Amino acid sequence: MCFLAAAALVAASALTAAADVRSVLVRIGVRGAALRRLAERAAKAPGGMSASAAALEQSISELDAAGLAPDRLAKLLARQPRALPPLLSHSPAALLAALRDTKGLPPAAQLIAAEPLLLTLDDVKLRAALDYLEPFVCAANRSAAEFVARQPQALLWRAEASSPVLETLREMGLDQRAVDRVSRWSPARQLASGDGARRSLSWLGRTLGLDAAALGRLVASFPPVVGLEPARLAASHAFLASEAGEAGAVAGLVRYPQ
């Protein structure tokens, strides 16, 4: 009985924490389906019971002081729910200070607005990301900071086997061969965010009638396709369709995605 009572107390506490976080999200303007998704993510966040409304309130206040207003933050979280858990577990103060003190970077609020997943970094990870990027951009006589100013998502790439793009490929059901091919694709060529890759691959799947297996084969044959915007893909499709018809356009893009 004691064990059951303790388990019930833990479950109740977790639900209370999630409910508290939900009320804070409502206060800054999150509504509807986005609110449900974020509340579910808060309940599953690492640390569970430590995911408190107080921690979120502090994070919101620090981001506001850095120029990212609460209503703007609400829109970013609705767009990218994975940016919420870090705000529940630790203060973004160190990251914001490191961004502010790195010569050549735009304001932190501008960078985070462009890529909300930068909130998953801290000052140590930020420095590691800049150090990792430096060799790729030095040949162009630019610093990593100058490069990041144009491509904020570059900070999320690592020499490790995980990145937002790779996670997106896995979530969409692409096979390991496609993931490995993109993993070996140099960020110096063209960087893509996780959201950008999802938009591109969703367009390809919908327009060309490809399932996850076929998408995997296409990505494995030409990894840079994950960085192409749907508008560019649509332009190529329209040109081929005007020359070879719809069936020819589909066959051409599948066989020669480059």
Summary of the structure (lengths in Angstrom):
residues: 258
radius of gyration: 21.0
end to end distance: 63.9
largest distance: 74.1
contacts: 785
relative contact order: 0.07
helix: 77%
strand: 0%
